[in-house]
Protein backbone atom coordinates (compact mmCIF):
# COMPACT_ATOMS: atom_id res chain seq x y z
CA UNK A 1 0.00 0.00 0.00
CA UNK A 2 2.77 2.40 0.92
CA UNK A 3 4.69 1.58 -2.23
CA UNK A 4 1.62 2.25 -4.42
CA UNK A 5 1.03 5.68 -2.81
CA UNK A 6 4.70 6.65 -3.22
CA UNK A 7 4.64 5.69 -6.88
CA UNK A 8 1.50 7.75 -7.48
CA UNK A 9 3.07 10.80 -5.79
CA UNK A 10 6.26 10.58 -7.84
CA UNK A 11 4.31 10.20 -11.06
CA UNK A 12 2.11 13.22 -10.29
CA UNK A 13 5.12 15.36 -9.38
CA UNK A 14 7.04 14.51 -12.54
CA UNK A 15 3.96 15.05 -14.67
CA UNK A 16 3.33 18.50 -13.14
CA UNK A 17 6.92 19.56 -13.77
CA UNK A 18 6.67 18.53 -17.41
CA UNK A 19 3.41 20.48 -17.86
CA UNK A 20 4.97 23.58 -16.22
CA UNK A 21 7.99 23.36 -18.52
CA UNK A 22 5.74 23.07 -21.57
CA UNK A 23 3.55 26.05 -20.49
CA UNK A 24 6.52 28.40 -20.02
CA UNK A 25 6.74 30.59 -23.20
CA UNK A 26 9.43 32.91 -24.54
CA UNK A 27 8.89 36.59 -25.40
CA UNK A 28 10.40 40.05 -25.86
CA UNK A 29 9.63 43.06 -23.67
CA UNK A 30 11.21 46.47 -23.47
CA UNK A 31 10.86 50.23 -23.93
CA UNK A 32 11.64 52.87 -26.55
CA UNK A 33 13.41 56.09 -25.59
CA UNK A 34 15.43 58.99 -27.00
CA UNK A 35 18.60 60.50 -25.50
CA UNK A 36 18.30 63.90 -23.83
CA UNK A 37 21.05 66.33 -22.74
CA UNK A 38 20.43 65.61 -19.06
CA UNK A 39 21.41 61.96 -19.45
CA UNK A 40 18.03 60.53 -18.47
CA UNK A 41 16.25 58.68 -21.30
CA UNK A 42 12.95 60.08 -22.45
CA UNK A 43 10.36 57.42 -23.27
CA UNK A 44 8.54 57.71 -26.59
CA UNK A 45 4.95 56.46 -27.00
CA UNK A 46 3.33 55.59 -30.31
CA UNK A 47 6.41 53.93 -31.83
CA UNK A 48 5.71 51.22 -34.41
CA UNK A 49 7.79 48.08 -33.71
CA UNK A 50 8.13 45.26 -36.22
CA UNK A 51 9.45 41.84 -35.15
CA UNK A 52 10.70 39.44 -37.82
CA UNK A 53 11.79 35.92 -36.83
CA UNK A 54 13.08 33.61 -39.55
CA UNK A 55 10.63 32.97 -42.34
CA UNK A 56 7.58 33.77 -40.24
CA UNK A 57 5.20 36.66 -40.79
CA UNK A 58 6.32 40.01 -39.28
CA UNK A 59 4.53 41.01 -36.09
CA UNK A 60 3.73 44.64 -35.32
CA UNK A 61 3.20 46.28 -31.95
CA UNK A 62 2.93 49.92 -30.82
CA UNK A 63 4.54 51.29 -27.66
CA UNK A 64 2.13 52.51 -24.97
CA UNK A 65 2.07 55.84 -23.15
CA UNK A 66 5.10 54.76 -21.06
CA UNK A 67 7.04 53.77 -24.18
CA UNK A 68 6.77 50.05 -23.31
CA UNK A 69 6.05 47.20 -25.70
CA UNK A 70 5.80 43.40 -25.49
CA UNK A 71 5.89 40.50 -27.97
CA UNK A 72 4.47 37.34 -26.42
CA UNK A 73 5.00 33.81 -27.75
CA UNK A 74 8.08 34.74 -29.74
CA UNK A 75 9.80 31.74 -31.35
CA UNK A 76 13.26 30.82 -30.14
CA UNK A 77 16.13 31.96 -32.30
CA UNK A 78 17.52 35.17 -33.73
CA UNK A 79 14.91 37.83 -34.52
CA UNK A 80 15.15 41.33 -36.03
CA UNK A 81 13.36 44.18 -34.23
CA UNK A 82 12.78 47.52 -36.01
CA UNK A 83 11.37 50.71 -34.46
CA UNK A 84 9.95 53.59 -36.56
CA UNK A 85 8.38 56.94 -35.73
CA UNK A 86 7.95 59.99 -37.94
CA UNK A 87 10.48 62.69 -37.10
CA UNK A 88 13.00 60.21 -35.67
CA UNK A 89 15.67 58.00 -37.17
CA UNK A 90 14.65 54.37 -37.45
CA UNK A 91 16.46 51.82 -35.26
CA UNK A 92 17.02 48.12 -35.98
CA UNK A 93 18.55 45.55 -33.63
CA UNK A 94 18.96 41.76 -33.39
CA UNK A 95 17.44 39.86 -30.48
CA UNK A 96 18.34 36.31 -29.42
CA UNK A 97 15.20 34.69 -28.07
CA UNK A 98 15.71 31.80 -25.61
CA UNK A 99 12.96 29.28 -25.14
CA UNK A 100 11.04 29.80 -21.94
CA UNK A 101 12.55 33.23 -21.21
CA UNK A 102 11.47 36.83 -21.75
CA UNK A 103 14.22 38.97 -23.24
CA UNK A 104 14.39 42.57 -21.96
CA UNK A 105 15.61 45.18 -24.45
CA UNK A 106 15.82 48.99 -24.67
CA UNK A 107 15.71 50.70 -28.08
CA UNK A 108 16.89 54.28 -28.57
CA UNK A 109 15.74 56.42 -31.48
CA UNK A 110 17.84 59.24 -32.92
CA UNK A 111 16.32 62.63 -33.75
CA UNK A 112 15.95 63.14 -37.49
CA UNK A 113 17.77 66.15 -38.96
CA UNK A 114 15.31 68.74 -40.25
CA UNK A 115 16.00 69.79 -43.83
CA UNK A 116 14.00 71.40 -46.62
CA UNK A 117 14.54 71.27 -50.35
CA UNK A 118 13.07 73.81 -52.75
CA UNK A 119 13.28 73.42 -56.52
CA UNK A 120 12.39 76.37 -58.74
CA UNK A 121 11.76 75.82 -62.45
CA UNK A 122 11.45 78.86 -64.71
CA UNK A 123 10.91 78.86 -68.47
CA UNK A 124 13.77 80.15 -70.58
CA UNK A 125 11.52 82.64 -72.33
CA UNK A 126 9.91 84.03 -69.16
CA UNK A 127 10.45 87.60 -70.34
CA UNK A 128 8.86 86.95 -73.71
CA UNK A 129 5.93 85.02 -72.24
CA UNK A 130 4.81 87.89 -69.98
CA UNK A 131 6.13 91.21 -71.34
CA UNK A 132 5.60 94.34 -69.28
CA UNK A 133 3.44 96.64 -71.36
CA UNK A 134 3.38 100.37 -70.69
CA UNK A 135 0.03 102.14 -70.50
CA UNK A 136 -0.56 104.13 -73.69
CA UNK A 137 -3.30 106.74 -74.18
CA UNK A 138 -4.29 107.78 -77.71
CA UNK A 139 -6.26 110.82 -78.90
CA UNK A 140 -7.35 111.35 -82.49
CA UNK A 141 -7.49 114.59 -84.47
CA UNK A 142 -11.30 114.51 -84.48
CA UNK A 143 -11.37 114.72 -80.68
CA UNK A 144 -8.87 117.58 -80.66
CA UNK A 145 -10.83 119.59 -83.26
CA UNK A 146 -14.10 119.27 -81.32
CA UNK A 147 -12.58 120.14 -77.92
CA UNK A 148 -12.76 123.73 -76.59
CA UNK A 149 -9.11 124.79 -76.64
CA UNK A 150 -7.52 128.14 -75.84
CA UNK A 151 -5.30 127.85 -78.91
CA UNK A 152 -5.10 125.52 -81.86
CA UNK A 153 -1.98 123.64 -80.74
CA UNK A 154 -1.95 119.94 -79.94
CA UNK A 155 -0.24 120.66 -76.57
CA UNK A 156 -3.44 122.34 -75.35
CA UNK A 157 -5.38 119.12 -75.99
CA UNK A 158 -3.05 116.89 -73.95
CA UNK A 159 -4.79 117.64 -70.57
CA UNK A 160 -7.78 115.74 -71.97
CA UNK A 161 -5.72 112.55 -71.53
CA UNK A 162 -5.76 110.96 -68.03
CA UNK A 163 -2.50 111.59 -66.18
CA UNK A 164 -1.67 114.84 -68.00
CA UNK A 165 -2.04 118.00 -65.88
CA UNK A 166 -1.09 121.59 -66.60
CA UNK A 167 0.60 123.15 -63.58
CA UNK A 168 0.33 126.73 -62.25
CA UNK A 169 3.41 127.64 -64.30
CA UNK A 170 1.61 126.66 -67.50
CA UNK A 171 3.83 123.62 -68.13
CA UNK A 172 2.52 120.10 -68.63
CA UNK A 173 3.17 117.30 -66.13
CA UNK A 174 2.69 113.75 -67.46
CA UNK A 175 2.32 111.00 -64.85
CA UNK A 176 4.11 113.12 -62.26
CA UNK A 177 7.13 113.95 -64.45
CA UNK A 178 8.06 117.50 -65.34
CA UNK A 179 7.80 118.82 -68.86
CA UNK A 180 11.60 118.88 -69.29
CA UNK A 181 11.79 115.21 -68.19
CA UNK A 182 9.43 114.00 -70.90
CA UNK A 183 10.27 113.47 -74.55
CA UNK A 184 8.44 114.50 -77.70
CA UNK A 185 8.60 112.76 -81.06
CA UNK A 186 7.04 113.65 -84.40
CA UNK A 187 6.60 110.35 -86.23
CA UNK A 188 10.21 109.12 -85.86
CA UNK A 189 11.94 112.50 -85.40
CA UNK A 190 12.92 114.00 -82.07
CA UNK A 191 11.01 117.16 -81.19
CA UNK A 192 12.67 118.01 -77.85
CA UNK A 193 14.90 121.04 -77.35
CA UNK A 194 18.33 119.60 -76.39
CA UNK A 195 19.10 122.61 -74.16
CA UNK A 196 15.92 123.13 -72.14
CA UNK A 197 14.27 119.73 -72.58
CA UNK A 198 10.99 121.45 -73.52
CA UNK A 199 9.04 121.02 -76.75
CA UNK A 200 10.97 122.51 -79.65
CA UNK A 201 8.19 122.34 -82.24
CA UNK A 202 4.56 123.40 -82.00
CA UNK A 203 2.16 122.09 -84.62
CA UNK A 204 -1.43 123.17 -85.25
CA UNK A 205 -4.17 120.62 -84.76
CA UNK A 206 -4.91 120.47 -88.48
CA UNK A 207 -1.46 118.97 -89.14
CA UNK A 208 -1.85 116.25 -86.49
CA UNK A 209 -3.42 112.86 -87.15
CA UNK A 210 -3.21 111.48 -83.60
CA UNK A 211 -1.30 111.88 -80.33
CA UNK A 212 -0.06 109.04 -78.13
CA UNK A 213 1.09 109.49 -74.53
CA UNK A 214 3.13 106.64 -73.05
CA UNK A 215 3.25 106.85 -69.25
CA UNK A 216 6.49 104.86 -68.76
CA UNK A 217 8.94 105.17 -71.65
CA UNK A 218 11.64 102.73 -70.53
CA UNK A 219 12.13 100.99 -73.87
CA UNK A 220 15.50 101.47 -75.67
CA UNK A 221 13.90 103.51 -78.48
CA UNK A 222 12.90 106.09 -75.88
CA UNK A 223 16.40 106.65 -74.53
CA UNK A 224 16.04 110.45 -74.42
CA UNK A 225 13.16 110.26 -71.95
CA UNK A 226 13.39 110.06 -68.17
CA UNK A 227 9.63 109.72 -67.77
CA UNK A 228 6.78 109.91 -70.27
CA UNK A 229 6.87 109.99 -74.05
CA UNK A 230 4.53 111.94 -76.35
CA UNK A 231 4.39 110.74 -79.96
CA UNK A 232 2.69 112.93 -82.58
CA UNK A 233 1.61 111.38 -85.85
CA UNK A 234 1.20 113.99 -88.58
CA UNK A 235 -1.40 113.99 -91.34
CA UNK A 236 -0.47 112.24 -94.56
CA UNK A 237 -1.10 113.96 -97.86
CA UNK A 238 -2.54 110.96 -99.69
CA UNK A 239 -2.85 110.33 -103.39
CA UNK A 240 -5.22 113.23 -104.14
CA UNK A 241 -5.23 116.91 -103.31
CA UNK A 242 -7.68 118.07 -100.65
CA UNK A 243 -8.63 121.35 -98.98
CA UNK A 244 -9.90 121.75 -95.39
CA UNK A 245 -11.38 124.85 -93.72
CA UNK A 246 -11.73 125.17 -89.93
CA UNK A 247 -12.95 127.79 -87.43
CA UNK A 248 -14.59 130.13 -89.90
CA UNK A 249 -16.96 131.52 -87.25
CA UNK A 250 -15.62 134.52 -85.31
CA UNK A 251 -15.82 134.72 -81.53
CA UNK A 252 -17.84 137.73 -80.47
CA UNK A 253 -16.91 139.93 -77.54
CA UNK A 254 -19.60 140.32 -74.92
CA UNK A 255 -19.43 142.96 -72.20
CA UNK A 256 -22.19 143.82 -69.69
CA UNK A 257 -24.69 141.70 -71.58
CA UNK A 258 -23.98 143.39 -74.93
CA UNK A 259 -21.97 142.25 -77.92
CA UNK A 260 -19.15 144.66 -78.65
CA UNK A 261 -17.22 143.61 -81.67
CA UNK A 262 -15.17 140.51 -82.35
CA UNK A 263 -12.93 139.02 -79.65
CA UNK A 264 -11.02 136.59 -81.86
CA UNK A 265 -11.15 135.06 -85.30
CA UNK A 266 -8.70 132.34 -86.30
CA UNK A 267 -9.80 130.74 -89.55
CA UNK A 268 -7.53 128.00 -90.81
CA UNK A 269 -7.05 126.61 -94.28
CA UNK A 270 -5.21 123.34 -94.82
CA UNK A 271 -4.25 122.03 -98.23
CA UNK A 272 -2.54 118.74 -98.93
CA UNK A 273 -1.71 116.43 -101.78
CA UNK A 274 1.02 114.49 -103.55
CA UNK A 275 4.15 116.43 -104.51
CA UNK A 276 5.22 113.99 -107.21
C-alpha positions as CSV (number, residue, x, y, z in Angstrom):
1,X,0.0,0.0,0.0
2,X,2.8,2.4,0.9
3,X,4.7,1.6,-2.2
4,X,1.6,2.3,-4.4
5,X,1.0,5.7,-2.8
6,X,4.7,6.6,-3.2
7,X,4.6,5.7,-6.9
8,X,1.5,7.7,-7.5
9,X,3.1,10.8,-5.8
10,X,6.3,10.6,-7.8
11,X,4.3,10.2,-11.1
12,X,2.1,13.2,-10.3
13,X,5.1,15.4,-9.4
14,X,7.0,14.5,-12.5
15,X,4.0,15.0,-14.7
16,X,3.3,18.5,-13.1
17,X,6.9,19.6,-13.8
18,X,6.7,18.5,-17.4
19,X,3.4,20.5,-17.9
20,X,5.0,23.6,-16.2
21,X,8.0,23.4,-18.5
22,X,5.7,23.1,-21.6
23,X,3.6,26.0,-20.5
24,X,6.5,28.4,-20.0
25,X,6.7,30.6,-23.2
26,X,9.4,32.9,-24.5
27,X,8.9,36.6,-25.4
28,X,10.4,40.1,-25.9
29,X,9.6,43.1,-23.7
30,X,11.2,46.5,-23.5
31,X,10.9,50.2,-23.9
32,X,11.6,52.9,-26.6
33,X,13.4,56.1,-25.6
34,X,15.4,59.0,-27.0
35,X,18.6,60.5,-25.5
36,X,18.3,63.9,-23.8
37,X,21.1,66.3,-22.7
38,X,20.4,65.6,-19.1
39,X,21.4,62.0,-19.5
40,X,18.0,60.5,-18.5
41,X,16.3,58.7,-21.3
42,X,12.9,60.1,-22.5
43,X,10.4,57.4,-23.3
44,X,8.5,57.7,-26.6
45,X,4.9,56.5,-27.0
46,X,3.3,55.6,-30.3
47,X,6.4,53.9,-31.8
48,X,5.7,51.2,-34.4
49,X,7.8,48.1,-33.7
50,X,8.1,45.3,-36.2
51,X,9.5,41.8,-35.1
52,X,10.7,39.4,-37.8
53,X,11.8,35.9,-36.8
54,X,13.1,33.6,-39.5
55,X,10.6,33.0,-42.3
56,X,7.6,33.8,-40.2
57,X,5.2,36.7,-40.8
58,X,6.3,40.0,-39.3
59,X,4.5,41.0,-36.1
60,X,3.7,44.6,-35.3
61,X,3.2,46.3,-31.9
62,X,2.9,49.9,-30.8
63,X,4.5,51.3,-27.7
64,X,2.1,52.5,-25.0
65,X,2.1,55.8,-23.2
66,X,5.1,54.8,-21.1
67,X,7.0,53.8,-24.2
68,X,6.8,50.1,-23.3
69,X,6.1,47.2,-25.7
70,X,5.8,43.4,-25.5
71,X,5.9,40.5,-28.0
72,X,4.5,37.3,-26.4
73,X,5.0,33.8,-27.7
74,X,8.1,34.7,-29.7
75,X,9.8,31.7,-31.3
76,X,13.3,30.8,-30.1
77,X,16.1,32.0,-32.3
78,X,17.5,35.2,-33.7
79,X,14.9,37.8,-34.5
80,X,15.1,41.3,-36.0
81,X,13.4,44.2,-34.2
82,X,12.8,47.5,-36.0
83,X,11.4,50.7,-34.5
84,X,9.9,53.6,-36.6
85,X,8.4,56.9,-35.7
86,X,7.9,60.0,-37.9
87,X,10.5,62.7,-37.1
88,X,13.0,60.2,-35.7
89,X,15.7,58.0,-37.2
90,X,14.6,54.4,-37.5
91,X,16.5,51.8,-35.3
92,X,17.0,48.1,-36.0
93,X,18.5,45.5,-33.6
94,X,19.0,41.8,-33.4
95,X,17.4,39.9,-30.5
96,X,18.3,36.3,-29.4
97,X,15.2,34.7,-28.1
98,X,15.7,31.8,-25.6
99,X,13.0,29.3,-25.1
100,X,11.0,29.8,-21.9
101,X,12.5,33.2,-21.2
102,X,11.5,36.8,-21.8
103,X,14.2,39.0,-23.2
104,X,14.4,42.6,-22.0
105,X,15.6,45.2,-24.5
106,X,15.8,49.0,-24.7
107,X,15.7,50.7,-28.1
108,X,16.9,54.3,-28.6
109,X,15.7,56.4,-31.5
110,X,17.8,59.2,-32.9
111,X,16.3,62.6,-33.7
112,X,15.9,63.1,-37.5
113,X,17.8,66.1,-39.0
114,X,15.3,68.7,-40.2
115,X,16.0,69.8,-43.8
116,X,14.0,71.4,-46.6
117,X,14.5,71.3,-50.4
118,X,13.1,73.8,-52.8
119,X,13.3,73.4,-56.5
120,X,12.4,76.4,-58.7
121,X,11.8,75.8,-62.4
122,X,11.5,78.9,-64.7
123,X,10.9,78.9,-68.5
124,X,13.8,80.1,-70.6
125,X,11.5,82.6,-72.3
126,X,9.9,84.0,-69.2
127,X,10.5,87.6,-70.3
128,X,8.9,86.9,-73.7
129,X,5.9,85.0,-72.2
130,X,4.8,87.9,-70.0
131,X,6.1,91.2,-71.3
132,X,5.6,94.3,-69.3
133,X,3.4,96.6,-71.4
134,X,3.4,100.4,-70.7
135,X,0.0,102.1,-70.5
136,X,-0.6,104.1,-73.7
137,X,-3.3,106.7,-74.2
138,X,-4.3,107.8,-77.7
139,X,-6.3,110.8,-78.9
140,X,-7.3,111.3,-82.5
141,X,-7.5,114.6,-84.5
142,X,-11.3,114.5,-84.5
143,X,-11.4,114.7,-80.7
144,X,-8.9,117.6,-80.7
145,X,-10.8,119.6,-83.3
146,X,-14.1,119.3,-81.3
147,X,-12.6,120.1,-77.9
148,X,-12.8,123.7,-76.6
149,X,-9.1,124.8,-76.6
150,X,-7.5,128.1,-75.8
151,X,-5.3,127.8,-78.9
152,X,-5.1,125.5,-81.9
153,X,-2.0,123.6,-80.7
154,X,-1.9,119.9,-79.9
155,X,-0.2,120.7,-76.6
156,X,-3.4,122.3,-75.4
157,X,-5.4,119.1,-76.0
158,X,-3.0,116.9,-73.9
159,X,-4.8,117.6,-70.6
160,X,-7.8,115.7,-72.0
161,X,-5.7,112.6,-71.5
162,X,-5.8,111.0,-68.0
163,X,-2.5,111.6,-66.2
164,X,-1.7,114.8,-68.0
165,X,-2.0,118.0,-65.9
166,X,-1.1,121.6,-66.6
167,X,0.6,123.1,-63.6
168,X,0.3,126.7,-62.3
169,X,3.4,127.6,-64.3
170,X,1.6,126.7,-67.5
171,X,3.8,123.6,-68.1
172,X,2.5,120.1,-68.6
173,X,3.2,117.3,-66.1
174,X,2.7,113.8,-67.5
175,X,2.3,111.0,-64.8
176,X,4.1,113.1,-62.3
177,X,7.1,113.9,-64.4
178,X,8.1,117.5,-65.3
179,X,7.8,118.8,-68.9
180,X,11.6,118.9,-69.3
181,X,11.8,115.2,-68.2
182,X,9.4,114.0,-70.9
183,X,10.3,113.5,-74.5
184,X,8.4,114.5,-77.7
185,X,8.6,112.8,-81.1
186,X,7.0,113.6,-84.4
187,X,6.6,110.3,-86.2
188,X,10.2,109.1,-85.9
189,X,11.9,112.5,-85.4
190,X,12.9,114.0,-82.1
191,X,11.0,117.2,-81.2
192,X,12.7,118.0,-77.9
193,X,14.9,121.0,-77.3
194,X,18.3,119.6,-76.4
195,X,19.1,122.6,-74.2
196,X,15.9,123.1,-72.1
197,X,14.3,119.7,-72.6
198,X,11.0,121.5,-73.5
199,X,9.0,121.0,-76.7
200,X,11.0,122.5,-79.6
201,X,8.2,122.3,-82.2
202,X,4.6,123.4,-82.0
203,X,2.2,122.1,-84.6
204,X,-1.4,123.2,-85.3
205,X,-4.2,120.6,-84.8
206,X,-4.9,120.5,-88.5
207,X,-1.5,119.0,-89.1
208,X,-1.9,116.3,-86.5
209,X,-3.4,112.9,-87.2
210,X,-3.2,111.5,-83.6
211,X,-1.3,111.9,-80.3
212,X,-0.1,109.0,-78.1
213,X,1.1,109.5,-74.5
214,X,3.1,106.6,-73.1
215,X,3.3,106.8,-69.3
216,X,6.5,104.9,-68.8
217,X,8.9,105.2,-71.6
218,X,11.6,102.7,-70.5
219,X,12.1,101.0,-73.9
220,X,15.5,101.5,-75.7
221,X,13.9,103.5,-78.5
222,X,12.9,106.1,-75.9
223,X,16.4,106.7,-74.5
224,X,16.0,110.5,-74.4
225,X,13.2,110.3,-71.9
226,X,13.4,110.1,-68.2
227,X,9.6,109.7,-67.8
228,X,6.8,109.9,-70.3
229,X,6.9,110.0,-74.1
230,X,4.5,111.9,-76.3
231,X,4.4,110.7,-80.0
232,X,2.7,112.9,-82.6
233,X,1.6,111.4,-85.9
234,X,1.2,114.0,-88.6
235,X,-1.4,114.0,-91.3
236,X,-0.5,112.2,-94.6
237,X,-1.1,114.0,-97.9
238,X,-2.5,111.0,-99.7
239,X,-2.8,110.3,-103.4
240,X,-5.2,113.2,-104.1
241,X,-5.2,116.9,-103.3
242,X,-7.7,118.1,-100.7
243,X,-8.6,121.4,-99.0
244,X,-9.9,121.7,-95.4
245,X,-11.4,124.8,-93.7
246,X,-11.7,125.2,-89.9
247,X,-12.9,127.8,-87.4
248,X,-14.6,130.1,-89.9
249,X,-17.0,131.5,-87.2
250,X,-15.6,134.5,-85.3
251,X,-15.8,134.7,-81.5
252,X,-17.8,137.7,-80.5
253,X,-16.9,139.9,-77.5
254,X,-19.6,140.3,-74.9
255,X,-19.4,143.0,-72.2
256,X,-22.2,143.8,-69.7
257,X,-24.7,141.7,-71.6
258,X,-24.0,143.4,-74.9
259,X,-22.0,142.2,-77.9
260,X,-19.2,144.7,-78.7
261,X,-17.2,143.6,-81.7
262,X,-15.2,140.5,-82.3
263,X,-12.9,139.0,-79.7
264,X,-11.0,136.6,-81.9
265,X,-11.1,135.1,-85.3
266,X,-8.7,132.3,-86.3
267,X,-9.8,130.7,-89.5
268,X,-7.5,128.0,-90.8
269,X,-7.1,126.6,-94.3
270,X,-5.2,123.3,-94.8
271,X,-4.2,122.0,-98.2
272,X,-2.5,118.7,-98.9
273,X,-1.7,116.4,-101.8
274,X,1.0,114.5,-103.6
275,X,4.2,116.4,-104.5
276,X,5.2,114.0,-107.2
